[in-house]
Amino acid sequence: MSFLYVNESKCKKDGACAMACPMGLLQVEPGQSIPKAIPGAETLCLQCGHCLCACPHAALSLTTLKMEDCVPLKKELHVGLEQAAQLLKSRRSIRRYKSEPLERCDIEALLETARYAPTGKNTQPLSWLVVYDAALVHTLAAHVADWMKDMLRQQHPMAAWLQMDTLVKTWDAGADLLLRHAPHLIVAHAPKANPMAPQSATIALTTFEIAAAAAGLGACWAGFFQLAAGMWEPLQKALNLPEGHISHGALMLGRPAVKYYRIPTRKQPDVIWR
């Protein structure tokens, strides 16, 4: 049984599915034949769903991906460039949060959006750790502070570059500039050996952050945490990720305590046209 099913009564033989397939796995003579999979297509298929989603007639399915599972686009939800540009330009890295926790369903909605971020060959390598408990977020920040103190003892060049002495003094004085007293922390993790994971995590976390801004929530990249997670064993143990997994990036998350009303300027792009 072929892994491709075509409803011949719906198929208009327009070849849209074949044109959309990134691997060129479908053969069709536009206007004359229904699409057919090339030999070995089942092995080569990325399960990306491009063929299904490009068919305006809902005429085909895969054994592993059904047409009825693909959500139809709603024209009334289309976002134009002007709206998208304002969202992207007005997004701020939030470093002051209200103390109350978010509803879990709000975080789940952001994860639901982030799971659609593109990944190399549609490998979808990421898993997620949601540190929901604010007290545990504070504990993880303490591990980051301990890492910085160790880096200062070693006189590691990174310590001076990141001004860790100031960050540690501030921490010891009771102010958290490491995870910013955020109520939640979102960690994207994946097998260390997966070559697709670092870029996939960056794209997915960026998607998550933009979705958070659209929802009126605030996020900020946890850079100090990510550096420590790669170097400090006590923090790695505290994260308790699955065997072989490492953190590939993290975001602080919460409800912003500051509102913004304008878009600040940025440098003009340095562009070479060829």
N, C-alpha and C positions, 0 to 999 in steps of 0.2 A: 504494500500500500504506500503510495507516494505521501511525502510529508506536506505536499501542497494540495489544497482542495479548491477548485474553482466552480462556482455556481454558474453554469453555462447560461441559464435563463437570465441572469443579471449581467453577465460580462458583456461589455460593448466592444471588446477586442481593440481597445484604444492604445494599449501598450503602456499605460501610465505606470503600472506596477513594475514593469521591466526597466523603464527609465529611472525609477526611484531606487532600485536595488543597488546598494553600494558595491556589491561583489559581482554584479552582472550574472546572476544565477538563473534568470528567467529569459526564456526565448519566446518571442511573439512576432508575428507578421501583422503590423497594425492594419486593422480593418478586415483581416482575413482569418486569423487563428486566435484561439484562446491561449493564454500563457502556459508554458510548460517548463518544468525545472530541468536544468542541464544535469548530466550524470555527475553524481557526487555532491549535488547541491546541499543535501541534508547535512553533510559533514562540514561544508564551507559556510553555511548560513550563520549569520551573527545574531539571529533572533532579535533584530533591531526593530522590526515592524514597519519599516519604510514602505514595503510593498503594499501592506494592508492599508496604511494610512494615506497612501497616494491614490488609492482606488476610489473614485467618487461614487461608485455604484455598490460598494460593500459586497464585492463579488468573490472574494477569496479569503482563505484562512490557512494557517499552518497547523499541523497537529499539536505544536507546542504554543501556539499563539492564535487565539480565536478572534474573529472580527468583532463579536459581541462584547469582548473584553476591552476593546479600544474605544475610548471616550470620544464622541463626536465633538468637533470644535464648535463653539458658539460665537457667531459673528458679533453679537452684542457685547462680547467681552474682549474684542480685539483692542489692543493697545497701540496707538500710533506712536511715531517717533517722538513727537513733542512731549507726550505723557511719559514715555519711557525715559527720555533724556532728563526730565525733571526728577524722576525717581532716582536715577543713577547719580546725577550731579548733587542732589540734596542729601544723599545717604551720608551719614556721619558715623565715625567710630565712637561709640558711646562708652564713656568712662565714668559716668555717674549714674547709679541705678537706684530706683526705689526699692525698699527692702522686701516688699511683699512678693511672694512667689507667683509665677505664672501658672495658669491652669495647664495641666498636662496635655489636654487636648490642643492647646495653642502650640505647644512644642511639637506635638505629633503632626500638626498641619504643616509646619515648616519642614519637618523631615520628609513628609509626603511629597512636598515640592522638590526638595533637594535630591531625592532619589532619581529624579528625571534628568539630572545634570549629565552631560556627555562623558563617556569613558572610552578609552582606547579599545577598539574592537568590541565594544559593548560588553566588556568583561564585568562591569559593576562590582569591583573588588572590595568596596568599603563596607565596614560595619560601624556602628555608632555606640558611643558611651554617653549617656545623659547623666551628668552629676546633678541631680535635682536638689539634693539637700544642701542648703547654704552652709551649714556647719562643715560638711565634707569639702565643699569648695574652699573654705578657709583653711582646712587641714592641708589640702593640696598646695595652697599658696604658701603655707609654712614650709613645706618641702622645697619649694622654689627658693625661699629665703635661705634655707640651710645650704642649698646648692651654691647660692651666691656667696655665702660666707666661706664655703670651702674654696671657691674660685679665688676669693680675695686672699685666703691663706696661702694658696699656691702661687699667688701673684700672676695668675693667668692673664695673658694679654687681653682676653675678652672682658675681663673684669673692669679694666680701665676704660675700654672702648664703650661699654654699656653703663658706665658710672654706677657700678654695683655698690660702691661704698655708700653713696647717697641713698640708693634704694633700700639697702639694709638698715641704715639709720632710721629712715622713715618707717620701715616695717617695725623695728624695735620700739618706735615711739607710738605705735598703734594705728598707723595709717597704711592701708594696703594699696600700693601702686603696682602690685604684681598681678592680681586678679580683680582689683578695683571693687572689692566687696560685692561682686556680682552674685546674685542669688543662684545662678545656674552656670554650668560649664558644659559645652558640647564638644566631644572629642571624636574625630574621625580616625578610625584605626583599620589596619589591614595587615595581611602577612608581610613581614619584612622583605621577603624574597620577591614579592610581586612588583615587576618593573613599572606597571601601570598605576600603582597606588599613589605615589606622591602627587602627580599631576591631577589624578582623579579627585584626590582629597582637596586640593586647592580649588578646583572648579566647583566641587560640591559645596564646600564651605562658603565660597563666594556666592553661590546660588542661595544658600541658606541665609546669608547675611542680607542679601537684597530682598528676599522674601520677608525677613523680619522687619526691614524698613517699611515695606509695603503694608505690613500688618500693624504699623505703629509701635513696634517693639524695637529694642536696641541691642546691638551686638558689637563686639570688638575682637579683633584677632588677639589671641593670647600668646604673643611671641615669646615672652620670658618663660612661660609654662612649657612651650614646645621645645625650646632649647634645653631646659632642664630635663624634660621627659626623655630626651635622647642621650643624656649624659649622667643622670643621677639615679643610681639604683634604688635608693629608698622611695623615690617618687614612682619609679617603674613598678615596684612591688605594691605601692599603695593603689595604683591604677588597676592592678590585677587584670590585665587584658588577657584574652585567650592566648594559649601557647603559640609562640611564633609571631604574634601580632605586635606592632608598634604604633604609637601615635604618629599620625602624619599631619596633624594640625588641629587647632582647637579655637573655639570662640567663647568669650564671655557672653552671657545672655540675660536680659531682664527688661524691665520697663524703664524707659529713660526718665531721669530726674531733671533733665534740661531739655527745653524746646528750642528749636532753631527756626529762624524766619527768613533766612537768606542763603544764597549759594556763594561761598567764597571763591575768589579767583584762583586759577591754577596756571602754571606755565603753559605757554603755547606749545603744541606738539612739535617735536623735532622730526621732520619727515623728509625722506629721500624718495623722489619719484623716478622710476626708470621705465 
